[in-house]
Amino acid sequence: MLKIAHLQKQYDHQGKSVSVVDDLSLMVTAGSFVTLLGPSGCGKTTTLRMIAGLETPNAGSIEIDGVPIYTKEQKLHVPASRRPIAMVFQSYAIWPHMDIFQNVAFPLKSHKFNLTSKEIHDRTHEALSMVGLQEFAGRDPSALSGGQQQRVALARALVSQPKLLLLDEPLSNLDVNLRDQMRDQIKELHARTGLTTIFVTHDQHEAMALSSDIVVMDHGKIIETGPPQRIFQSPQKAFTARFVGKHNILQGKVQDIFPDNYIIIATENGNVRIALTERSIGHRLGDEMLLYIRPDTIKLQPISNATTGLIGSIVSRIYQGNHWEIKVSLGNSQTMLVHIGLTNARDMKLNQLSEVEIITDDAETIIVKLTDSGV
């Protein structure tokens, strides 16, 4: 459906060329919901604006359904108004001098649609109905809440019946409860319409809840792409592991291999056992590895004489409502983040512990060769 090849964007800053999007290539299949996920300033919004035609790339090409809308080589740049694309911005961009009906109907007044007044009326009310605002058609925008205004912006995007919907951090200006409600509505709308959607966010929870695929970005590059569950549970790159799921990252070497059972990774702080799975086979003794360990897969217990694994000292305990966030120092300026459920924290008498053994889940710990980790 959408094909992006070798897209680049540079800006001049104090006499120097700064790369914002660097050789980005991406395929988005029809009907999918793809999220560009990454920290602020990583090129997500710039990528979206180039797709929409609001920014001009320095190189590369963009196609929709096999039809080029931008190619540097052929000097083709289809204007934003002629692209089969609608975009919802972080700011709602609701015109205060128009009522809700007029705001939503505005794109249909373009000559490219050539619609009758009745057709405009019907399509506008259909779009308002899709977002649950059909009874608000005559209202003034100032009378609407932030969540309702964002739904107006969404209806205005849907009314033109685009082939591709672009959502640029549409939830970031909403409070927590409204954000959850709007997220659910976006998910329901996508399920109902099947409209190909690209969503931009730095919030991994939004990305996990909404996406069929996640594209992790940093410094203008795609780091890793995959379904939400794989990106969260089995990241292949160190940046993804840090940014998604707050994985702890340790470095070590393969010390022992027990065929059909497990392998032992020796780290500076102790040994870690890893179950032999499809993800961990094929390694050799001495291989340099990175271990990705999610905070919620770790257990803590008092140190015993039989301890052979990781040990550390608790340096902080932060109550997070449904769990405790524990920071454990490993003694070499490295800390590990651990999430302990409230029941487990009470049972293990967490508040009485200082020196602890760190128990990792050998089936959940991800290992990646150092040379493949992107470090």
Secondary structure, 3 states (H helix, E strand, C coil): CEEEEEEEEEEEECCEEEEEEEEEEEEECCCCEEEEECCCCCCHHHHHHHHHCCCCCCEEEEEECCEEEEECCCCEECCHHHCCEEEECCCCCCCCCCCHHHHHHHHHHCCCCCCCHHHHHHHHHHHHHHCCCHHHCCCCHHHCCHHHHHHHHHHHHHCCCCCEEEEECCCCCCCHHHHHHHHHHHHHHHHHHCCEEEEEECCHHHHHHHCCEEEEEECCEEEEEECHHHHHHCCCCHHHHHHCCCCEEEEEEEEEEECCCEEEEEECCEEEEEECCCCCCCCCCCCEEEEEECHHHEEEEECCCCCCCEEEEEEEEEECCCEEEEEEECCCCCEEEEEEEHHHHHHCCHHHCCEEEEEECCCCCEEEEHHHCCC
